[in-house]
Amino acid sequence: MNTATGTAGDPSAPARPAPRETPPAPPVTVRLALPTDAPAIAAVHQASRQATMPYLPPQRRTHEEVTRWIREIVLPQSHTLVAVRGPEVLGYASLQGELLEQLYLRPDVRRRGIGSALLAAARRHRPDGLYLHVFQLNTDARAFYAHHGFRIVAANDGSANMENLPDLTLHWTPAEGPVPPRGTP
């Protein structure tokens, strides 16, 4: 069929427009968070916790309260990174010294390398090592961090977190040179 001259059986029929190609999505980049990102970061935080941690009690804080916490506490006290595609915030990571305090993604962008990109940026900021706390029930996050070389260094009963849920402390340190092949001394 030649769409410029008509349809397969009728060359006098009007031409159908060629299908439009969807323009490629802008690339995902990681940058320092700005105070103007606070509402989007709060939305990511709330949506991620609701979608990925159903064992948590229902959210009691409003979007405005979480936005204020991000703007007034998290951003001034942490090195906070956002993963963005154009103007859209897809996820964020927040570090306090060597502690990876937060790493959250919008639920619809999980498993696309965005969490890995945020973690890589956090590692560049703290190349000597990172540690974090993760709920024992958060098996997806535990698998993600294990895949990225984090190891369990402590198990906790939950008395030190506001959710009172058992958690783990994980630690990552860079490898000391190349790993020798198996079977070599």
C-alpha positions in Angstrom: 0.0 0.0 0.0 1.2 3.5 -0.8 -0.1 5.9 1.7 0.9 8.9 -0.4 -1.6 8.0 -3.2 -4.4 6.3 -1.3 -5.3 2.9 0.1 -4.5 -0.6 -1.1 -7.6 -1.1 -3.2 -8.4 2.5 -4.2 -5.6 4.7 -5.5 -8.0 7.7 -5.6 -8.8 7.5 -1.8 -7.3 10.2 0.3 -3.9 9.5 1.7 -3.7 8.5 5.4 -1.2 10.5 7.3 2.0 8.7 8.3 2.0 7.6 11.9 3.6 10.2 14.2 6.8 9.1 15.9 6.9 9.7 19.6 9.8 12.0 20.3 12.3 10.3 22.6 11.9 11.1 26.3 14.6 13.4 27.7 17.4 11.6 29.5 17.3 11.0 33.2 19.8 13.2 35.0 20.8 13.4 38.7 21.3 16.9 40.2 21.3 18.6 43.6 17.8 19.2 44.9 16.6 22.8 45.1 14.1 24.2 47.6 11.6 24.5 44.7 11.8 20.6 44.4 10.3 20.1 47.9 6.6 19.5 46.8 7.7 17.0 44.1 10.1 15.3 46.6 7.3 15.1 49.1 5.0 13.5 46.5 7.6 10.9 45.6 8.2 10.2 49.3 4.6 9.6 50.1 3.7 7.6 46.9 6.7 5.4 47.3 6.1 4.5 50.9 2.4 3.8 50.2 3.1 1.6 47.2 6.2 -0.3 48.4 5.7 -0.6 52.2 2.1 -1.7 52.8 3.0 -2.9 56.3 3.5 0.7 57.5 0.7 2.4 59.3 -1.4 4.8 57.1 0.1 8.2 56.5 -1.0 10.7 59.1 0.8 13.7 57.6 -0.6 15.8 54.8 1.3 16.6 51.6 1.9 20.1 52.9 3.4 18.8 56.2 5.7 16.4 54.3 6.7 19.3 51.9 7.5 21.5 54.9 9.6 18.7 56.4 11.5 18.3 53.1 12.0 22.0 52.7 12.9 22.9 56.3 14.7 19.8 57.6 15.8 17.4 54.9 17.2 19.9 52.3 19.1 22.2 54.8 20.5 19.3 56.8 21.3 16.8 54.0 23.1 16.4 50.7 19.9 15.7 48.7 19.9 14.6 45.1 17.0 14.3 42.7 16.7 12.2 39.6 14.8 14.2 36.9 13.6 13.8 33.4 13.2 17.3 32.1 11.3 19.2 34.9 9.8 16.0 36.4 11.3 14.6 39.7 11.4 10.8 39.5 13.2 10.1 42.7 15.5 11.4 45.4 18.3 10.4 47.7 19.3 12.1 50.9 22.7 11.7 52.7 23.7 12.9 56.1 27.4 12.3 56.2 28.0 8.6 55.5 24.3 7.7 56.2 22.0 7.2 53.2 19.0 8.5 55.0 16.5 8.3 52.1 16.3 6.8 48.7 12.8 6.8 47.2 11.4 6.6 43.6 8.0 7.2 42.1 6.4 3.7 41.9 5.9 4.0 38.2 9.6 4.4 37.4 11.0 1.5 39.5 13.3 -1.1 37.9 14.5 1.3 35.2 18.0 2.1 36.6 16.9 5.4 38.3 17.5 4.1 41.8 20.9 2.8 40.7 21.7 6.2 39.2 20.8 7.9 42.5 22.9 5.4 44.5 25.9 5.9 42.1 25.7 9.7 42.7 25.5 9.1 46.5 28.6 6.8 46.2 30.5 9.5 44.3 29.6 12.0 47.1 30.8 9.5 49.8 33.4 7.3 48.0 34.8 5.8 51.2 31.5 4.1 52.1 27.9 4.4 53.0 25.5 2.9 55.5 21.8 2.9 55.8 18.8 1.4 57.7 16.1 -0.7 56.0 13.1 -2.4 57.4 13.5 -6.1 57.5 10.1 -6.5 55.8 11.3 -4.4 52.8 12.6 -7.3 50.8 12.7 -5.4 47.5 15.0 -2.7 49.0 17.1 -5.3 50.7 17.6 -7.1 47.4 18.5 -3.8 45.6 21.1 -2.9 48.2 22.6 -6.4 48.3 22.9 -6.3 44.5 24.8 -3.0 44.9 27.3 -4.5 47.4 25.8 -3.5 50.7 26.2 -6.1 53.6 24.2 -6.5 56.8 26.2 -5.2 59.8 23.4 -5.2 62.4 19.9 -6.3 63.0 17.7 -4.1 65.2 14.4 -4.7 67.0 12.7 -1.5 65.8 12.9 0.4 69.1 15.2 3.0 67.5 12.8 3.9 64.6 9.5 5.8 64.8 7.6 2.9 63.1 8.8 0.4 65.7 9.5 -2.1 63.0 12.6 -4.4 63.0 15.3 -3.1 60.7 18.7 -3.8 59.4 21.8 -1.7 59.2 23.6 -2.2 55.9 27.1 -1.0 54.9 28.9 -0.5 51.6 32.6 0.1 51.2 34.4 0.2 47.9 36.3 -2.9 46.9 40.0 -3.0 47.8 41.4 -3.3 44.3 40.4 -6.0 41.8 38.8 -9.2 43.1 41.0 -12.2 42.3 39.4 -15.0 40.3 38.0 -17.9 42.3 40.6 -20.5 43.3 43.5 -18.1 43.4 45.4 -17.6 46.7 
